[in-house]
Amino acid sequence: MNSEKIFKDEDCIQISGLQHFAFCKRRWGLIHIDQEWVENFLTAEGRNMHERVDEGYSEFRKGLRQYSGLYVKSCKLGVYGRTDLVEALKTEDLDQEIGLLGLKGHWELFPVEFKRGKPYSHEADSIQLCTQALCLEEMTGSEIREGAVFYGQIKRRVEVRFDSDLRTKTRELIVCAHDLLGKGIVPAPVFQKHCRSCSMIDICMPDKFFPQKVEQYRRELLG
């Protein structure tokens, strides 16, 4: 008997949120558990960068198909979202067809994520992209070996290999996110240098950066 858990729609979490979770679990908790969100110019630039791909378009060239804004989901992992771009590349390496997109012959899918900034040392972007690949694999039954993140600041793609190590980290992170969401736990703040540019800083750590505002709020609350 197969005891593998299948998630209901209402219990699935957003793939885009996993990038927040991998980068800062508290930021993810504030947004997805406490329903807090503050936008600054960095998040606004990122949102504007995604406008075209979110609208959805398709481009066909010889040996290449491009699809933006594809809805993807994994019932086994309990995640869902939209891809920025998925390329289908003609291949002789893999003996597979992509029925989901109506592609006959041998094709390999290649997801691409767009980011406004530059590559960082952490794996948050790679984990987000790997989650998209895992969803596409479940939906199509095909093997996806790699993808890429396009960074606007350096104006080029950085390829991401979906090796066993990245796949394991991605699955473990998803399990951890579901666990925290189920318990309603928002992780405690841990200050790092990138916190200063975060749009959530005054909500996340008001005592550290805005003590006057916190004291005023407490006085008003106590009357």
N, C-alpha and C positions, 0 to 999 in steps of 0.2 A: 504493500500500500504506500502511495506517495504522500508523505506528510509535509511536503514543502509548502510554506505559507504563501497564500495569494492575497495581496492587499486589495481592499476595496478602494474605489475612487476617492472617497472622503478621507482616507487615511494616507494617501500619497503625499509626498513633499515635493516642492519645486526644485528642479535641477539647478536653476540659477542660484538658489539659496545655498547649495552645497559649496559654491565658491566662497560665499561669506563664511560658511561653517568651517571650511578648511583654513581660511585666513584668520578668522577670529570667531570662536564659538560664542562669545558673549554678544558680539554684533548680531550674529544669526539669531540668538535667543531673543534679543530686544525686538528684532523685526518680526520674527515668525511665531514667537510665543507671546510677547507683550504687545505686539502689533504697533510698535513704534517705528517711525521713519522720518528722517530729516535729510533734505537734499542740499548739497552744496554745488559749486561750479564743476567739481570733478565728476560727481554722479550725473549732473545734467549733461555734460559733454559725452559721457558714456551712453546715456539714454538717446541723445541725438544721433550718435554714431550707428545705433541699431535700427533707426527708423526705416530705412530702405529694406533691410533684410526681414524685418518684422512684418512688412506689408505682404511679402510672399511674391516670388517671381521664379521663373524657370528659364534657363538658357541652354541651348543645345548646340554643340559643335562636334566635329568628327572625333570619336573616341572619348568624348567628355560630355557629361550632363551635369547641370548645376541646379539645385533646388534650395530655395531659402524658406525660412519660416515653417519647416516641417514639424508637425506635432508628433512627439515621441513619448513613449511610456513603457515602463517595466512593471508589470503586475507582481513579479517575483521580488523585486527590490523595493517597490513602493515609491517610485519617483516618476515625475512627468515634467514636460516642458516643451519649448520650441527651440529648434536648432537655428543658429545664424545662417549657416550654409552647409549643405551636404553635396559633395561632388561624387559622381559615379564615373569611375575610370575603367575603360576597356582593358581587360587583363587576360593574359594567357596562363598566369600563375595559379589562379584559383578556378576550380570547376564548379561555378555557382551562378545562378540567375537571381535577380532581385525582383520577385513578383510584386512586392509592395508598390514599386514605381513602374511596373509594367515593362521592365527591361528584360529582353531576351538575349541570350548569348552570355558571355563571361564578363562580369562587371565586379568591381570592388568599390565599396563605399568609403569615403574620405571626409569626415566631418571637419568643419572649420569654424572656429569661434573668433569673434572680433572684440578686441580690447583697445581702449583709448590710450593706455599708457605704454609702459615698456616691460620687458620680462623681469620677473623677480626670482629670488633664490628659492622661495617656497613653491609648493606644487599645487596651489589652489586652482589655478587655471587648467592645469593638466587633469586634475581630478574632475572638474566640471566637464571637460571634453570627454574624458574616459566614460563618465556616466552616460553621456549622449551615445557613445559607441555601444555600451552595454545594452541600452534600450533598443538601438537599431538592430543589434545582433538578435535580441529576443524577438523583435517584430518581423525580421526578415529571414532568420535562420542562416544568415551569412556570417562569414568571418571578416572582422575589421581589424586590420593590423596597425594602422596609424592614422593620425589626423594632424591638424596644425592650428596654432593660435596666431592670428594676425594682430600685430601691435601697431597702433596708429602713430605712436611717438617715433618708432624706428622705421615704420612703413615697410615692413616685411613680415613674412611668416616664419614662425619657429615650429618645426615639426615635433610631434609628440608620438612616441612609440608606446603602444598599449601592451606592454610586457606584463608578465605575471605579477611582478612586484607592484606596479601601478594599479593593476586590477584588484589585487588584494587590499591595498590601502583604500581604494575607492569604496569597495564593498564594506570594509570595516567602518569607514566614516559614515556611510549611509545608515548602518545599524546603530551607530552611536547617536546620530541625529534623531532617528526614530525613538530611541530610548529616552532622550532628553525631552522630546516633544510629548511623548506619552506621559512622562512624569511632570511636565510643566516646569522644568527646571531651567532657569536662566543662569549660566555660569557666572562666577564672580569676576570682577574686572582685574586684568593684569596689564599694567602700563608698559608699553613699548614705544619706541620713537615714532613709529608710523601712526600712533594714536592721534597726534596733533592735527593731522590732515583728515581725520575721519569725520564725516558729517554727523555722527552720533555722539561725539565727545561730550557735549554738555548734558546729554541724557545718561550716558554710560558712567562718567566719572565727574559729576558736578562738584563734589566736595574737594576734588584735587585742583580743578581749573576755575571753578566759579563759586568760591566759598561765600562771597557776599550775596549772590543770588540765592543760594541755599539758605542762608541765615534769614534773609528777607522773607522767603517763602515760609520758613518755619514760624516766624513772628506773625505773619498774616494768618497762618493756619491755626495758631493758638489764640488769635484774637488779641 
